[in-house]
Amino acid sequence: MNFTLAQFFTTLSTRLEQLIDWIGRSVSWLVLVMVLVTFLVVVLRYIFDMGWVALQESVSYFHSFVFLLGAAYTLKHNSHVRVDIFYARLSETGKAWIDLIGHVFILMPVMIFILWVSWPYVADSWRVSEGSREAGGLPGVYLLKSLILLMAGLLMLQGLALIMQAVLKITSRNHPLDAPVERTDEIPH
């Protein structure tokens, strides 16, 4: 592989992963917010006999943000579900081939399918400025549904980074991606 192409793949995959890492770390703080809001809902309901639908719905919103925006972060850190029948026993090159095939022929087509089938669903929600069906609920359901598209896009970006890394591992024995890389948690410029 041409050195400049390898350098481009390394730089681009590192930048994409920095972005995904920053998003994942940022959205992870919503877990704490979700716990605190849930605690507040319980205290208000059972101690003060009070409650607000919007406050209760906000927990679902936080959960959606964490799940949908954190999926690419989970993939980046190889914390997703993997059926490991033989993967662990493979060489690094063998693992790279499995990763390449999986990302090109499973991850990317599934994310394209999700974008394709979700687009009308999200567009209809935006068209009517969909809000909560409950009186006093949160008004931005269309924003929440937009996270589906964002999730697919972020997973495709992370998949692209992993595809480039797999290609580099397959085509080069001593590539910088084989060694531990010190990464920052900054947004790429």
N, C-alpha and C positions, 0 to 999 in steps of 0.2 A: 504494500500500500504506500502510496506517495506520502512522504513525510508531512507535507503541508496539509494534506487531507486528514492525516492522523492528528495533527496538531489542531486543526479545525474541529474535528470530532471531539477531541479531549476538551477543548475550550468550551464548545457549545454544550456538551453534556454536563460539564461542571457548572456552567451558568444556569442551565435548566434545573439541575439538582439544588443549587443554592436557592433559587426561587421557590421550588417545592418545599425545601426545608424551612425556609422563612415562613411560608404560608402555614405549614403544619405546626410549627412551634407557636405561631401567633394564635391560630385557632384553638390550640390545646388549652389556652387560658379560659376558653368558654366552658370547659368542663368544671372548673372551679365556680364560675358564675352560675352554671346550671345547678350545682349542688347548693349554693347559697340561696338561689331563688326558690328551689324546691323546699329547702328548710324554712324559708320565709312563708311560703304558701301553707305549709303544715302548721307552723306556729300561728299564723293569722286565722286559719280555719279552726283549729282545735282549741286554741287558748282564747282567742278574741272573737270567735264565731263570725269572721269576716272573710271575704274572698273576692278576687277579681278574675274574670275570665281571661283578660289580656295577660295577667301575670302568670296564670297557669299555662296559657298557650305559648308564652315566651320560652318555657322549658323545652317544648317541642321544637321551637325555632333554633334554640341553642344546640339541641341534639342533632338537628339536621345540618347545621353549619359544621359541627365537629365531624360527623360521619361523612358528609359529601365532600367537604374541602380537605378532610384528613386522609381520604383514600389514597391519593397520590403519595403522600408522606409515608403511609404504611407500605406501599409498594417500594418506595425508595429504600426503606430500611429493611426490606425483605421480610416483613412481618405479616405478610398476607398468607392465606391458606395455600399450602402447596402439598399436593399428593406426592410424597417422597417415596417412591418405590425403589428407584435406583439413582436418583440425582446425587445424593450425598456421596456415593461411591465413585462418581465420575471425576475425571481430571478437570482442571480449570477450563481447558478448551472444550471438553465434553459438556460441562455446565453452560458454557457460553453458547454452544450450539442449541442446547435445549431452551435456554433463555431467548435466543434469537428467534427460533421457530415459534415459541409460545407467544412472544410479544408481537411478531409480525402476523401470525395466522390465527391467534385467539384474541389477545388484548385489543389490538387495533380494530379488527372487524367488529368486535362487540361494542367498542366505544363509538364507532361510526354508526352502528345500528341504534344505540341509545340516543345519539344526537338526532338521527333521522326520525325515530318514532316519538321522541320527546318534543321536538320543535313545534308541531301543531298544538300539543298540549300546553306548552309554555306560552306560545303566541296567543292562544285563546284566552288564557288567564290574563295576559297583559292587555288584550283588547278590551276586556270588561273591567280592568283594574280590580281583579278578584280580591275580596277580603274574607274575613272569617265568616262562617255561617252562624256563629254564635253572637248574640247581642253583647256588645261590650268587648268583642274579641279584637285581635290585631288586624289592621287593614291590609297589610302587605303580603298576602298569600302569593301573588304573582312574583314577588321578589324571591320568596322561598322556593317556588317551583323553578325559578331560573338557576338555582344551584345545581339542578340536575345537569343542565348544559355545561355549567362551569366544572362540575366533577368530571364529566367525560373529557372536556378539553384538558384539564390538568392531568388526568390519567394518560391522555395521549402524549402530552409533553414529557411526562416521566417515562412513558414507554419509549418515546423517541430517544431519550437519553440512555436508556438501558439497551436499546438496539444498537446505538453507536458504540457503547462500551463493549457489547458482545462482539461486534464486528472487529473492534480493535484487539480484543483478546484472541480472537480466532486468527487474525492476520499477523499478529506481532507477538513474539515470545516475551521480550523484555519491554513492555509498555508501561508508561507511568501509572496507568490504571491498575496494574497488578500490585503496585506498592501502595501502602496506606497514604492517603492524601489528606493533608490538613485543610479543612474547609472552614470557611467563616459563615456566620449566620446572617450575613448582610444581603440585601437585595442587590442583584447584579445591576450595573449601570449601563 
